[in-house]
């Protein structure tokens, strides 16, 4: 009964994550689309999200003192937080701009390129090695995306370039997060990460907003509804926290499967809510090819994690049971550390938290790393 209750709670968290992730994407599309809410200012919308998140994080850290801020020096802020914030803001900016030009379904298909972009950036930055098997998977994913793009009826070069640029900006941010924060030994949880990242991202977006969007924002042409933007910002903030909750209870495989399921649900919903989103047979074939490459890539990453941990070969039921016990044990350790230090950053998931404060796709790329970190700490504590 205890296991069933825990599993039900995990499935509930996964359902909340899938609903929030899909809801934020569809909500942003509705707000930005010139056919619906008619607020075609993606930088402004991103700044609203960053400003709201920064205010909430400041209130939680400084007023309610839910968590303790880390010791942030000027050098760490200048060399780590600022560049990470710049690429974080850029990925959100370009990603939101793509909604003005291409459909939600096609955007989700293009997001299959995320492992390719991350792998390329990791090889360039020296955090990963060029391997033949992974390279072939990346080629398969790229071919699938090309086929899907060729089958897109309303293909738009500008929107595609915005989305691909945002993907590579997000990939570089992930790699920089791993390199810079690990080098400084800095760990941030979702609240402290937003506390430091959100204001910096807001300031970074101010310059392009002033130059690109402010001149075209005539008051007579703007539909500004406080409750629309307030609820949109709350959904975006809730997504970040739901991601952290899900990652704390699941492993790499579960998170990746949930992401794939969410993508298919989102593609189906977008065709219903936005009639202009038309899916062709070539779209489905191309996305299927890309998804096959992503699944093979995920399998290799999980296999590498298991090999590094030297896990013995087990049957599927034994493996599921052992994984659940390991995740439960990690969750217990997380809770104990949180009570003892009053700082989530000291927990097993703290090093990943900054990576979770991103758009909805980022955790699918880094869950295996979190799983490895968590299991390593469990092994070190129990040995």
Secondary structure, DSSP 8 states (H G I E B T S, - for coil): -HHHHHHHHHHHHHHHHHHHHHHHHHHHHHHH-TTTT----HHHHHHHHHHHHHHHHHIIIIIS--S------HHHIIIIIHHHHHHHHHHHHHHHHHTTTS-HHHHHHHGGGHHHHHHHHHHHHTSS---HHHHHHHHHHHHHHHHHHHT-TT--HHHHHHHHHHHHHHHHHHHHIIIIIHHHT----HHHHHHHHHHHHHHHHHHHIIIIIGGG--GGG----HHHHHHHHHHHHHHHHHHHHHHHH--HHHHHHHHHHHHHHHHHHHHHH-TT----HHHHHHHHHHHHHHHHHHHHHHHHHHHHHT-----HHHHHHHHHHHHHHHHHHHHHHHHHHS-GGGSTTHHHHHHHSS-TTHHHHHHHHHHHHHHHHHHHHH-
